[in-house]
């Protein structure tokens, strides 16, 4: 887990662990996961930029719940 975990938020770390430890119950869930991974695999510059932006915000792990709440609230 530590070798592949590049997550910068608590939610990302938890989701990665969940994906590794809990297998989806049906083939449709497998295909969805595979499609998501394939889509992100080609976006290395995007991932690097997100990692850089997260590192600039804080050296510690970001609180995923705070990020989610900020994104869910309407912009003023």
PABA-560720 format. One record per residue (C-alpha): residue number from 1; z, y, x. Coordinates in nm, 2 decimals. Each point is the difference from the previous one (the first is absolute). Example, Ala and Ser with C-alpha at 12.3 -4.5 7.8 and 13.67 -1.06 7.14 Angstrom:
2
<vogu><i>1</i><c3>0.78</c3><c2>-0.45</c2><c1>1.23</c1></vogu>
<vogu><i>2</i><c3>-0.07</c3><c2>0.34</c2><c1>0.14</c1></vogu>
end
This chain:
76
<vogu><i>1</i><c3>0.00</c3><c2>0.00</c2><c1>0.00</c1></vogu>
<vogu><i>2</i><c3>0.09</c3><c2>0.24</c2><c1>0.28</c1></vogu>
<vogu><i>3</i><c3>-0.34</c3><c2>-0.05</c2><c1>0.17</c1></vogu>
<vogu><i>4</i><c3>-0.20</c3><c2>0.10</c2><c1>-0.31</c1></vogu>
<vogu><i>5</i><c3>0.23</c3><c2>0.25</c2><c1>-0.16</c1></vogu>
<vogu><i>6</i><c3>-0.14</c3><c2>0.35</c2><c1>0.06</c1></vogu>
<vogu><i>7</i><c3>0.15</c3><c2>0.14</c2><c1>-0.32</c1></vogu>
<vogu><i>8</i><c3>0.16</c3><c2>0.34</c2><c1>0.02</c1></vogu>
<vogu><i>9</i><c3>0.18</c3><c2>-0.01</c2><c1>-0.34</c1></vogu>
<vogu><i>10</i><c3>0.26</c3><c2>-0.23</c2><c1>-0.15</c1></vogu>
<vogu><i>11</i><c3>-0.23</c3><c2>-0.08</c2><c1>-0.29</c1></vogu>
<vogu><i>12</i><c3>-0.28</c3><c2>-0.10</c2><c1>0.23</c1></vogu>
<vogu><i>13</i><c3>0.23</c3><c2>-0.23</c2><c1>0.20</c1></vogu>
<vogu><i>14</i><c3>0.13</c3><c2>-0.16</c2><c1>-0.31</c1></vogu>
<vogu><i>15</i><c3>-0.35</c3><c2>-0.06</c2><c1>-0.14</c1></vogu>
<vogu><i>16</i><c3>-0.12</c3><c2>-0.15</c2><c1>0.32</c1></vogu>
<vogu><i>17</i><c3>0.30</c3><c2>-0.24</c2><c1>0.01</c1></vogu>
<vogu><i>18</i><c3>-0.06</c3><c2>-0.08</c2><c1>-0.36</c1></vogu>
<vogu><i>19</i><c3>-0.36</c3><c2>-0.08</c2><c1>0.06</c1></vogu>
<vogu><i>20</i><c3>0.09</c3><c2>-0.23</c2><c1>0.29</c1></vogu>
<vogu><i>21</i><c3>0.29</c3><c2>-0.18</c2><c1>-0.16</c1></vogu>
<vogu><i>22</i><c3>-0.10</c3><c2>-0.02</c2><c1>-0.37</c1></vogu>
<vogu><i>23</i><c3>-0.33</c3><c2>-0.17</c2><c1>-0.07</c1></vogu>
<vogu><i>24</i><c3>-0.19</c3><c2>0.12</c2><c1>-0.31</c1></vogu>
<vogu><i>25</i><c3>0.00</c3><c2>-0.24</c2><c1>-0.29</c1></vogu>
<vogu><i>26</i><c3>-0.37</c3><c2>0.01</c2><c1>-0.08</c1></vogu>
<vogu><i>27</i><c3>-0.33</c3><c2>0.02</c2><c1>0.18</c1></vogu>
<vogu><i>28</i><c3>-0.07</c3><c2>0.35</c2><c1>-0.16</c1></vogu>
<vogu><i>29</i><c3>0.29</c3><c2>0.14</c2><c1>0.18</c1></vogu>
<vogu><i>30</i><c3>-0.12</c3><c2>-0.15</c2><c1>0.33</c1></vogu>
<vogu><i>31</i><c3>-0.35</c3><c2>0.16</c2><c1>-0.05</c1></vogu>
<vogu><i>32</i><c3>0.16</c3><c2>0.34</c2><c1>-0.08</c1></vogu>
<vogu><i>33</i><c3>0.21</c3><c2>-0.01</c2><c1>0.32</c1></vogu>
<vogu><i>34</i><c3>-0.30</c3><c2>-0.11</c2><c1>0.20</c1></vogu>
<vogu><i>35</i><c3>-0.21</c3><c2>0.29</c2><c1>-0.14</c1></vogu>
<vogu><i>36</i><c3>0.27</c3><c2>0.25</c2><c1>0.08</c1></vogu>
<vogu><i>37</i><c3>0.04</c3><c2>-0.13</c2><c1>0.36</c1></vogu>
<vogu><i>38</i><c3>-0.38</c3><c2>0.01</c2><c1>0.05</c1></vogu>
<vogu><i>39</i><c3>-0.02</c3><c2>0.35</c2><c1>-0.12</c1></vogu>
<vogu><i>40</i><c3>0.27</c3><c2>0.13</c2><c1>0.23</c1></vogu>
<vogu><i>41</i><c3>-0.12</c3><c2>-0.20</c2><c1>0.30</c1></vogu>
<vogu><i>42</i><c3>-0.30</c3><c2>0.22</c2><c1>0.04</c1></vogu>
<vogu><i>43</i><c3>0.20</c3><c2>0.32</c2><c1>-0.03</c1></vogu>
<vogu><i>44</i><c3>0.16</c3><c2>0.00</c2><c1>0.35</c1></vogu>
<vogu><i>45</i><c3>-0.03</c3><c2>0.38</c2><c1>0.04</c1></vogu>
<vogu><i>46</i><c3>0.16</c3><c2>0.06</c2><c1>-0.34</c1></vogu>
<vogu><i>47</i><c3>0.29</c3><c2>-0.23</c2><c1>0.09</c1></vogu>
<vogu><i>48</i><c3>0.04</c3><c2>0.16</c2><c1>0.34</c1></vogu>
<vogu><i>49</i><c3>0.01</c3><c2>0.35</c2><c1>-0.17</c1></vogu>
<vogu><i>50</i><c3>0.26</c3><c2>-0.11</c2><c1>-0.25</c1></vogu>
<vogu><i>51</i><c3>0.21</c3><c2>-0.15</c2><c1>0.27</c1></vogu>
<vogu><i>52</i><c3>-0.02</c3><c2>0.32</c2><c1>0.20</c1></vogu>
<vogu><i>53</i><c3>0.08</c3><c2>0.22</c2><c1>-0.30</c1></vogu>
<vogu><i>54</i><c3>0.30</c3><c2>-0.22</c2><c1>-0.08</c1></vogu>
<vogu><i>55</i><c3>0.12</c3><c2>0.01</c2><c1>0.36</c1></vogu>
<vogu><i>56</i><c3>-0.02</c3><c2>0.38</c2><c1>0.00</c1></vogu>
<vogu><i>57</i><c3>0.21</c3><c2>0.02</c2><c1>-0.31</c1></vogu>
<vogu><i>58</i><c3>0.28</c3><c2>-0.22</c2><c1>0.13</c1></vogu>
<vogu><i>59</i><c3>0.07</c3><c2>-0.25</c2><c1>0.28</c1></vogu>
<vogu><i>60</i><c3>0.20</c3><c2>-0.21</c2><c1>-0.23</c1></vogu>
<vogu><i>61</i><c3>-0.14</c3><c2>-0.22</c2><c1>-0.28</c1></vogu>
<vogu><i>62</i><c3>-0.10</c3><c2>0.21</c2><c1>-0.31</c1></vogu>
<vogu><i>63</i><c3>0.17</c3><c2>-0.06</c2><c1>-0.33</c1></vogu>
<vogu><i>64</i><c3>-0.28</c3><c2>-0.14</c2><c1>-0.22</c1></vogu>
<vogu><i>65</i><c3>0.19</c3><c2>0.08</c2><c1>-0.32</c1></vogu>
<vogu><i>66</i><c3>0.01</c3><c2>0.37</c2><c1>0.09</c1></vogu>
<vogu><i>67</i><c3>-0.38</c3><c2>0.00</c2><c1>0.08</c1></vogu>
<vogu><i>68</i><c3>-0.08</c3><c2>-0.17</c2><c1>-0.33</c1></vogu>
<vogu><i>69</i><c3>0.21</c3><c2>0.25</c2><c1>-0.19</c1></vogu>
<vogu><i>70</i><c3>-0.17</c3><c2>0.29</c2><c1>0.17</c1></vogu>
<vogu><i>71</i><c3>-0.34</c3><c2>-0.14</c2><c1>-0.07</c1></vogu>
<vogu><i>72</i><c3>0.09</c3><c2>-0.07</c2><c1>-0.37</c1></vogu>
<vogu><i>73</i><c3>0.12</c3><c2>0.36</c2><c1>-0.07</c1></vogu>
<vogu><i>74</i><c3>-0.25</c3><c2>0.25</c2><c1>-0.13</c1></vogu>
<vogu><i>75</i><c3>-0.12</c3><c2>0.27</c2><c1>0.24</c1></vogu>
<vogu><i>76</i><c3>0.12</c3><c2>0.35</c2><c1>-0.08</c1></vogu>
end
